[in-house]
């Protein structure tokens, strides 16, 4: 089954894998506090992913393969109807794979996230293409490549975790291993899908006082530090 198509609905093709993904998203979202949170999903019948988020308002948009986002508002994946830096949490459930995690998607994610905001991204593992990935017709992007692209948008990776269908011994072992070493991006390539958590960096502008630059008087015109220093030296000599 393909993802959400205009005028149609579809379900996630692997219920066991979806259960594991929802559980991991809930565990991360439960630790995020803020005002507004947004969920972007490629399947309309997916369970709510922001049920545990400690936010005042939670919004959900379903994204079609064309990039059209529908829900409380209408918009596009490259132009979400959200003000700049208006969200404390953004969850993207396989949505970035609709366009191969292009830079337009990451640029829009950076725009809507507030400083220190959290982004949770779930994607298929391109090295272990299961039936779910093939049935959806998406463009999976590995977690390592996604982490490298994050650096261009001041997004710092906090966690990379492999996800597999519930009930497997290998899945339980990988989950335990990833909880111990959260910074190893190669672990994300060992599951059927992966969960990636990133935080938007806040870089406040440094305020440089005019006195440190030697600019004590502007008087509506630009004064160079050299001339100001000369004026101060001449006034000290007179005294």
QUIKATA-V114622 format. One record per residue. RES is the residue in one small letter. PHI is phi in radians with two decimals (none if undefined). Layout:
BEGIN
res=RES phi=PHI
res=RES phi=PHI
END
This chain:
BEGIN
res=x phi=none
res=x phi=-1.48
res=x phi=-1.12
res=x phi=-0.95
res=x phi=-1.95
res=x phi=-0.94
res=x phi=1.49
res=x phi=-2.31
res=x phi=-2.21
res=x phi=-2.60
res=x phi=-1.93
res=x phi=-1.14
res=x phi=-1.27
res=x phi=-2.19
res=x phi=-1.07
res=x phi=-1.15
res=x phi=-1.20
res=x phi=-1.11
res=x phi=-1.07
res=x phi=-1.17
res=x phi=-1.15
res=x phi=-1.11
res=x phi=-1.10
res=x phi=-1.19
res=x phi=-1.13
res=x phi=-1.10
res=x phi=-1.15
res=x phi=-1.41
res=x phi=-1.13
res=x phi=-1.16
res=x phi=-1.77
res=x phi=-1.86
res=x phi=-2.04
res=x phi=2.98
res=x phi=-1.62
res=x phi=-2.18
res=x phi=-2.36
res=x phi=-2.30
res=x phi=-2.01
res=x phi=-1.95
res=x phi=-2.28
res=x phi=-1.67
res=x phi=-2.28
res=x phi=-1.25
res=x phi=-1.60
res=x phi=-1.28
res=x phi=-1.02
res=x phi=-1.02
res=x phi=-1.68
res=x phi=-1.89
res=x phi=-1.12
res=x phi=-1.77
res=x phi=-1.19
res=x phi=-1.56
res=x phi=-2.15
res=x phi=-1.26
res=x phi=-2.21
res=x phi=-2.26
res=x phi=-2.20
res=x phi=-2.37
res=x phi=-2.20
res=x phi=-1.75
res=x phi=-1.83
res=x phi=-1.46
res=x phi=-1.00
res=x phi=-1.32
res=x phi=1.75
res=x phi=-1.24
res=x phi=-1.86
res=x phi=-2.25
res=x phi=2.88
res=x phi=-1.05
res=x phi=-2.23
res=x phi=-1.97
res=x phi=-2.92
res=x phi=-2.39
res=x phi=-1.05
res=x phi=-1.56
res=x phi=-2.59
res=x phi=-1.28
res=x phi=-1.37
res=x phi=-2.33
res=x phi=-1.21
res=x phi=-1.09
res=x phi=0.94
res=x phi=-1.82
res=x phi=-2.15
res=x phi=-1.57
res=x phi=-2.56
res=x phi=-2.28
res=x phi=-1.96
res=x phi=-2.03
res=x phi=-1.74
res=x phi=1.08
res=x phi=-1.33
res=x phi=-1.11
res=x phi=-1.41
res=x phi=-1.10
res=x phi=-2.16
res=x phi=1.14
res=x phi=0.93
res=x phi=-1.18
res=x phi=-1.19
res=x phi=-1.14
res=x phi=-1.15
res=x phi=-1.20
res=x phi=-1.14
res=x phi=-1.21
res=x phi=-1.10
res=x phi=-1.15
res=x phi=-1.21
res=x phi=-1.43
res=x phi=-1.39
res=x phi=-1.40
res=x phi=-0.96
res=x phi=1.20
res=x phi=-1.28
res=x phi=-1.92
res=x phi=-2.02
res=x phi=-2.03
res=x phi=-2.15
res=x phi=-2.07
res=x phi=-2.49
res=x phi=-1.38
res=x phi=-1.41
res=x phi=-1.19
res=x phi=-1.51
res=x phi=-2.29
res=x phi=-1.22
res=x phi=-1.56
res=x phi=-1.11
res=x phi=-1.14
res=x phi=-1.15
res=x phi=-1.22
res=x phi=-1.22
res=x phi=-1.45
res=x phi=1.15
res=x phi=-1.58
res=x phi=-2.05
res=x phi=-1.08
res=x phi=-2.18
res=x phi=-1.15
res=x phi=-1.12
res=x phi=-1.15
res=x phi=-1.16
res=x phi=-1.16
res=x phi=-1.11
res=x phi=-1.14
res=x phi=-1.24
res=x phi=-1.08
res=x phi=-1.10
res=x phi=-1.33
res=x phi=-2.12
res=x phi=0.98
res=x phi=-1.87
res=x phi=-1.68
res=x phi=-1.30
res=x phi=-1.84
res=x phi=-2.72
res=x phi=-2.27
res=x phi=-2.35
res=x phi=-1.31
res=x phi=-2.27
res=x phi=-2.38
res=x phi=-1.03
res=x phi=-1.11
res=x phi=1.73
res=x phi=-1.57
res=x phi=-1.19
res=x phi=-1.12
res=x phi=-1.11
res=x phi=-1.12
res=x phi=-1.18
res=x phi=-1.16
res=x phi=-1.11
res=x phi=-1.13
res=x phi=-1.18
res=x phi=-1.24
res=x phi=-1.21
res=x phi=-1.47
res=x phi=-2.07
res=x phi=-1.38
res=x phi=-1.62
res=x phi=-1.52
res=x phi=-1.21
res=x phi=-1.19
res=x phi=-1.14
res=x phi=-1.12
res=x phi=-1.45
res=x phi=-1.74
res=x phi=-1.86
res=x phi=-1.19
res=x phi=-2.49
res=x phi=-2.45
res=x phi=-2.07
res=x phi=-2.18
res=x phi=-2.04
res=x phi=-2.33
res=x phi=-2.19
res=x phi=-1.32
res=x phi=-1.33
res=x phi=-1.94
res=x phi=-2.07
res=x phi=-1.13
res=x phi=-1.22
res=x phi=-1.35
res=x phi=-1.62
res=x phi=-1.77
res=x phi=-1.22
res=x phi=-1.09
res=x phi=-1.15
res=x phi=-1.23
res=x phi=-1.54
res=x phi=1.45
res=x phi=-1.76
res=x phi=-1.63
res=x phi=-2.42
res=x phi=-1.80
res=x phi=0.93
res=x phi=1.33
res=x phi=-2.43
res=x phi=-1.48
res=x phi=-2.01
res=x phi=-1.37
res=x phi=-1.07
res=x phi=-1.17
res=x phi=-1.16
res=x phi=-1.16
res=x phi=-1.11
res=x phi=-1.17
res=x phi=-1.12
res=x phi=-1.17
res=x phi=-1.21
res=x phi=-1.17
res=x phi=-1.21
res=x phi=-1.23
res=x phi=-1.17
res=x phi=-1.14
res=x phi=-1.27
END
